[in-house]
Amino acid sequence: MYKVLVMDGISDLGIQLLNDAADVTVDKKIGLSESELIEIIADYDALMVRSQTKVTDNIMAAAPKLKVVGRAGVGVDNIDLQAATSRGIVVINAPDGNTIATCELTFAMMMSVARSIPQAYRKTVSGEWDRKTFVGVELRNKTLGILGMGRIGSEVAKRAKVFGMNVIGYDPFLTEERAEQMGVKLGSVNEIAAQADFITVHTPLTPETRHIIARPQFELMRKGVRIINCARGGIIDEAALVEAIDAGIVAGAAFDVYEQEPPQADHPFLNNPKIIVTPHLGASTVEAQENVAIDVSEEVLHILRDEPFKNAVNMSPVPPAVLSKLQPYFNLGDKLGKFIGQTTEVAIREIVVNYSGDLADVDTAPLTRYIVRGILANQLEGVNIVNAMHLAKTRDVNIVIQKSAATQTFTNLVSVTLKAKNEVRVVAGTLLAGYGERIVQIDQYPVDIAPSGNLLLISHNDKPGIIGKVGTLLGNNDVNIATMQVGRKVVGGSAIMVLSTDKKTPKEVLQQLIQLPELTHVNELTLD
């Protein structure tokens, strides 16, 4: 019999699956302190929590039988993942359970901001009968821009089509074929900003998506646009939004999330009559709370019974012999993935990983997970080495593994190719004795680069003076170059230069760089 300890008021309906299992007994205890939990945890094979219980290393150290910690929700900030991984304890969550709840809140917010429902309610209950002030707009025939076409964004798109809206979607993993199937037009962030009547965001908060809608995008928007954020605070620049409202560009906004939660009492959203605010209610439905508990209960059963599972957020065990051979390459694989993932803005269709040399003789699946994690982590939240392959599959990204016992130059070589429509990018790396991790190829160009810090990848035509112009422009803008590598095939042909800098290059400087003669493309890459 497996023993499961359920805490934090998890839905009884959600854990009914565990109660009905013939090989499981369930104990439910609420409000235990860390010391009280440590006293009893040794008897349990599984622990299920929400956000209240902090699952610390001390608790897991007192639990020799513990196989799995399940979080009935998305975030796992209250669980010590490193300690769980080191002790061989699988941590799982429920990333899908709140999809419909958040989608429906988005529509509630969209309709509320279209018709000023909260504002009209406040006036009516205060005794004013004011019909003239609250003349709204219809959703029908309006254009909805959706930034992030994952689970929630896709559900919003379905409902928007039923409302008679035209939908433009942006997502780095959304192909034209998939968009066509959904009845969605593909567009860039700036195209959505320029064309949409309503804009809703459903991306994770990453360095790439932080302030993805900011002053430059507000300047492109048509007058009367309405903005909704039920995803993560920080995706939209809050200060720039207030400015756009004051300037008459944005007619209204509805926010469920904020850059700082809870927002300060003097936050400009709280007293702005054109902004609707709610206290992070995205997953706050009875059904969502039941769904996340059901999802975690199913996963707990799978793990206890040694059956396949998918929603783990930490590393699954690797045989010691394989681990000893692959572990030195894990960080390299992650860096190669992050590097190449930042070189394209087109939807990825295929990832090809080629292992050459001694690596061809071992099971490289764990290393592949690090590479795919690095690629996806540029755009997705919560990607880890356990769920990376699953997330790639759900986005129709094909993973191809190739192996070759021979390598011309290096003992081992890891080569990663990204294939997108009309674009192929390549990066290869190895470990060099005395030098550590090195990138030795970018596309068709041989290079020798340490994959760390802030990098500028510049494609250009090989003409005299180009390097000097780049260096002068960066120097004039207080961007110090630490190292530089150049690569070319023939004199006067296409070439690249890779610069490592002491700090991130400001966006306005990147814009000045691309304006230089003979430069064709500039990528800023962050590998820390």
Buried (B, 14 or more C-beta within 10 A) or exposed (E): EBBBBBBBEBBEBBBBBBBEBEEBEBEBEEEBEBEEBBEBBEEBBBBBBBBEBBBBEBBBEBBEEBBBBBBBBBEBEBBBBEBBBEBEBBBBBBBBBBBBBBBBBBBBBBBBBBBBBBBBEEBEEEEEEEEEEBEBBEBEEBBBBBBBBBBBBBBBBEBBBEBEBBBBBBBBBBBEEBBEEBEBBBBEBEBBBBBBBBBBBBBBBBEBBBBBBBEBBBEBBEEEBBBBBBBBBBBBBBEBBBBBBEEEBBBBBBBBBBBEEEBEEEBBBEEBEBBBBBEBBBBBBEBBBBBBBBBBBBBBBBBBEEEEBBBBBBBEEBEEEBEEBBEEBBBBBBBBBBBBBBBBEBBBBBBBBBBBBEBBEBEBEBBBBBBBBBBBBBBBBBBBBBBBBBBBEEBBBEBEEEBEEEBEEBEBBBBBBBBBEEBEBBBBBBBEEEEBBBBBBBBEBEBBBBBBBBBBBBBBBBEEEBBEBBBEBBEEEEBEBEEBBBBBEEEEEBBBBBBBBEEBBEEEBBEBBEEBEBBEEBBBBBBE
